[in-house]
Amino acid sequence: MKRFESGRMRPLAFGAALAALVSGMAFADVPPPPPDATPVQPSPAPTGEAPKPDEAPLPSKAEVLAVKETDVGLGDPNAPVKWIEYASAGCPHCADLSLKILPQLKADYIDSGKVYYVLRDFPLDNVAAAATVLARCVPREIFYPFMEKLFADQAKWHSPDVADIKGAILTIAAGFGLDEAAADACLKRQDLLDQVVKGMTEAEKVLQVGSTPTSFIGDETVVGTVSVGDFKAALDKALGVPSAGGSSTAPSPTPEQSKPAPEGTP
């Protein structure tokens, strides 16, 4: 399996983002972490050992990548190729993929019925986790417009310079029908919290997702926001057609890339 790698963000310690959210601290006064937060290495792939008594066995890779009822997709669910992307609402490279790359591919691949695209949650901090849960509370038909607004307005809600993070996110949510009371109720929904935690656990432990965005297209794993040509190459390979979009042997270089912060960086 080939792995394209380029601009990406890396996660904080797994579960830390959601722990803050569950404890009601999603909108604490502490600003979001810098984009280059120190990474944690993905957990080792399952070795076939029996799970501990209090742990459920991990699903297979095919089971994790199968489209689920909780997934919200673009295109025809019966399309021959599925594109599963793990993203964080506060990740600038995820924003680039959603706002700059995907629109250049949508007509030829998604709208044409060849590819079914699914965006899944992999929040990298507590603020992004809160935004992620709110996105799951809007009607399914406006899930993607809501996510696009979060991506487009990242500087307004996911930045150390934002004085009122909660107010900024609630302003966006209000534009999609979630007032403050509805947003607060949404953030208390244990089923949504469990859904995000379960999805992150499977992505990390089974798929070895270690940064965002990470896409799974057929047998290809595309790590980061690579060029349109490289995405076309991966999509065409999955479709079994010759590609004129780019090389399938090496990713096109991209100048911007999130790297781990030096040790000792606060």
C-alpha positions as MATLAB code, in Angstrom:
seq = 'MKRFESGRMRPLAFGAALAALVSGMAFADVPPPPPDATPVQPSPAPTGEAPKPDEAPLPSKAEVLAVKETDVGLGDPNAPVKWIEYASAGCPHCADLSLKILPQLKADYIDSGKVYYVLRDFPLDNVAAAATVLARCVPREIFYPFMEKLFADQAKWHSPDVADIKGAILTIAAGFGLDEAAADACLKRQDLLDQVVKGMTEAEKVLQVGSTPTSFIGDETVVGTVSVGDFKAALDKALGVPSAGGSSTAPSPTPEQSKPAPEGTP';
ca = [
       0.000    0.000    0.000;
       1.378    3.360   -1.026;
       1.336    6.332    1.327;
       1.423    9.819   -0.138;
       2.615   12.302    2.493;
       2.567   16.064    2.547;
       1.146   19.001    4.563;
      -0.545   17.711    7.685;
      -1.190   18.257   11.374;
      -0.407   15.773   14.129;
      -2.603   14.866   17.098;
      -2.180   15.563   20.763;
      -2.284   12.616   23.147;
      -5.207   10.447   22.068;
      -8.371   11.174   23.990;
      -7.153   14.384   25.622;
      -9.305   16.530   23.361;
     -12.440   14.575   24.131;
     -11.663   14.311   27.837;
     -11.876   18.085   28.103;
     -15.088   18.111   26.140;
     -16.756   15.451   28.264;
     -15.787   17.275   31.455;
     -17.479   20.438   30.214;
     -14.207   22.300   29.586;
     -14.474   22.479   25.803;
     -14.599   26.251   25.907;
     -12.034   26.828   28.627;
     -10.121   30.083   28.464;
      -6.988   28.226   27.411;
      -6.447   28.891   23.683;
      -6.089   26.076   21.154;
      -2.642   24.497   20.897;
      -0.328   25.704   18.132;
      -0.650   23.848   14.805;
       2.705   22.152   15.289;
       1.796   20.412   18.539;
       4.166   17.621   19.548;
       2.841   14.345   18.115;
       2.173   11.016   19.667;
       3.129    7.977   17.673;
       0.153    5.903   16.508;
      -0.481    2.770   18.516;
       1.088   -0.406   17.111;
      -1.035   -2.401   14.715;
      -3.098   -5.165   16.357;
      -1.061   -8.330   16.834;
      -3.939  -10.732   17.185;
      -3.593  -10.926   20.951;
      -6.802  -11.387   22.899;
      -8.277   -8.111   24.167;
      -8.385   -7.377   27.843;
     -11.608   -8.435   29.584;
     -12.960   -4.863   29.595;
     -12.019   -4.129   25.984;
     -14.008   -5.003   22.888;
     -12.023   -6.624   20.059;
     -10.900   -4.206   17.378;
     -12.660   -4.389   14.015;
     -10.793   -5.157   10.821;
      -9.512   -2.448    8.494;
     -12.251   -3.276    5.994;
     -14.882   -2.919    8.706;
     -13.526    0.441    9.822;
     -13.444    1.798    6.270;
     -16.936    0.519    5.438;
     -19.516    3.304    5.182;
     -21.610    3.515    8.350;
     -25.045    4.933    9.149;
     -23.382    7.737   11.090;
     -21.317    8.791    8.062;
     -22.434   11.775    6.019;
     -21.173   11.558    2.461;
     -21.078   13.361   -0.854;
     -22.036   11.580   -4.050;
     -23.558    8.181   -4.706;
     -23.259    5.742   -1.760;
     -23.109    2.956   -4.343;
     -20.143    4.478   -6.178;
     -17.385    1.949   -6.924;
     -14.747    3.891   -4.978;
     -14.985    5.243   -1.456;
     -12.832    8.161   -0.284;
     -12.695    8.289    3.508;
     -10.959   11.354    4.946;
     -10.095   11.842    8.625;
      -9.914   15.535    9.465;
      -9.875   18.019   12.318;
     -12.031   21.141   12.068;
      -9.116   23.262   13.309;
      -6.501   21.813   10.940;
      -5.400   24.326    8.254;
      -4.292   21.570    5.876;
      -7.753   19.995    6.200;
      -9.200   23.388    5.313;
      -6.985   23.527    2.221;
      -8.172   20.095    1.131;
     -11.833   20.930    1.682;
     -11.826   24.431    0.222;
      -9.136   24.271   -2.480;
      -8.535   20.659   -3.539;
     -11.920   18.953   -3.243;
     -13.811   21.492   -5.411;
     -11.409   20.723   -8.277;
     -12.205   16.995   -8.023;
     -15.895   17.033   -7.143;
     -17.418   17.328  -10.619;
     -15.298   14.646  -12.310;
     -15.294   12.107   -9.513;
     -18.033   12.688   -6.926;
     -20.866   14.319   -8.879;
     -20.290   11.854  -11.728;
     -21.073    8.894   -9.460;
     -17.565    7.416   -9.530;
     -16.527    8.252   -5.955;
     -18.355    8.516   -2.640;
     -16.594   10.934   -0.296;
     -16.948   10.763    3.502;
     -15.461   13.197    6.014;
     -14.820   11.632    9.426;
     -13.906   13.261   12.724;
     -10.373   13.239   14.107;
     -10.260   16.407   16.263;
      -6.775   17.368   17.441;
      -7.742   19.526   20.442;
     -10.687   20.303   22.701;
     -11.881   23.317   20.718;
     -11.915   21.369   17.445;
     -13.694   18.538   19.280;
     -16.456   20.906   20.377;
     -16.858   22.196   16.828;
     -16.933   18.612   15.549;
     -19.748   17.619   17.884;
     -21.763   20.718   16.933;
     -21.363   19.798   13.269;
     -23.014   16.464   14.041;
     -26.038   18.237   15.522;
     -27.033   20.174   12.415;
     -29.246   18.442    9.809;
     -27.283   16.023    7.636;
     -28.009   18.026    4.504;
     -26.104   21.032    5.871;
     -23.263   19.122    7.536;
     -20.823   19.940    4.732;
     -21.766   23.627    4.477;
     -21.255   23.844    8.247;
     -17.832   22.189    8.022;
     -16.856   24.430    5.115;
     -17.771   27.466    7.214;
     -15.642   26.176   10.104;
     -12.731   25.634    7.734;
     -13.133   29.001    6.026;
     -13.384   30.876    9.344;
     -10.675   29.009   11.281;
      -8.860   32.246   12.130;
     -12.023   33.529   13.817;
     -12.481   30.612   16.240;
      -9.359   28.408   16.280;
      -6.508   30.750   17.029;
      -4.633   31.843   20.167;
      -5.593   35.395   19.209;
      -9.336   34.757   19.611;
     -10.537   36.321   22.875;
     -13.957   34.616   22.991;
     -13.655   31.147   21.477;
     -17.068   30.013   22.669;
     -18.762   33.096   21.289;
     -17.010   32.688   17.934;
     -18.113   29.073   17.542;
     -21.650   29.832   18.708;
     -21.885   32.601   16.133;
     -21.092   30.110   13.387;
     -23.499   27.541   14.843;
     -26.285   30.118   15.043;
     -26.008   30.654   11.313;
     -26.966   26.997   10.867;
     -29.912   26.950   13.255;
     -28.185   26.129   16.560;
     -28.779   28.804   19.199;
     -26.798   28.780   22.451;
     -29.278   26.531   24.257;
     -29.298   24.023   21.402;
     -25.503   24.104   21.193;
     -25.137   23.479   24.929;
     -27.576   20.567   24.696;
     -25.652   19.204   21.725;
     -22.349   19.225   23.611;
     -23.956   17.160   26.382;
     -25.061   14.371   24.027;
     -23.163   11.326   25.193;
     -24.014    9.397   22.023;
     -22.144   11.927   19.905;
     -19.183   12.006   22.272;
     -19.036    8.208   22.196;
     -19.259    8.249   18.394;
     -16.294   10.612   18.066;
     -14.192    8.695   20.602;
     -14.975    5.347   18.948;
     -14.131    6.691   15.504;
     -10.833    8.157   16.700;
      -9.901    4.941   18.510;
     -10.504    2.820   15.415;
      -8.697    5.292   13.166;
      -5.644    5.389   15.412;
      -5.388    1.725   16.365;
      -6.629   -0.004   13.215;
      -5.828    2.451   10.408;
      -2.738    3.967   12.045;
      -3.978    7.520   11.509;
      -1.375    9.793   13.074;
      -2.081   13.197   11.531;
      -4.720   15.118    9.614;
      -5.842   15.083    6.947;
      -5.441   11.369    6.214;
      -7.391    9.909    3.294;
      -8.081    6.310    2.310;
      -8.784    5.861   -1.409;
      -8.882    2.245   -2.540;
      -5.529    0.745   -1.548;
      -3.891    4.156   -1.221;
      -3.295    6.075    1.983;
      -2.854    9.773    1.274;
      -1.358   11.565    4.265;
      -1.703   15.320    4.119;
      -2.904   17.704    1.448;
      -1.054   16.678   -1.680;
      -1.576   18.173   -5.135;
      -4.737   17.821   -7.182;
      -2.706   15.680   -9.581;
      -1.714   13.246   -6.858;
      -5.291   12.935   -5.646;
      -6.376   12.293   -9.244;
      -3.715    9.608   -9.550;
      -4.966    7.853   -6.418;
      -8.608    8.123   -7.492;
      -7.916    6.905  -11.024;
      -5.882    3.979   -9.708;
      -8.767    2.990   -7.435;
     -11.121    3.246  -10.408;
      -8.773    1.169  -12.542;
      -8.337    3.785  -15.257;
      -5.205    5.479  -16.635;
      -4.484    8.762  -14.928;
      -3.359   11.985  -16.512;
      -3.551   13.786  -13.204;
      -0.157   13.126  -11.695;
       2.466   10.581  -10.824;
       1.454    7.665   -8.610;
       5.043    7.046   -7.567;
       5.837   10.237   -5.696;
       3.802   13.095   -4.275;
       4.147   16.546   -5.707;
       6.146   18.747   -3.357;
       4.219   21.220   -1.237;
       5.932   24.116    0.499;
       3.928   24.121    3.727;
       3.992   21.291    6.185;
       3.181   21.084    9.895;
       6.027   19.572   11.872;
       6.402   18.617   15.537;
       7.248   21.457   17.854;
      10.796   21.329   19.301;
      11.064   19.712   22.703;
      10.458   22.167   25.490;
       8.149   24.350   23.404;
       5.173   25.377   25.595;
];
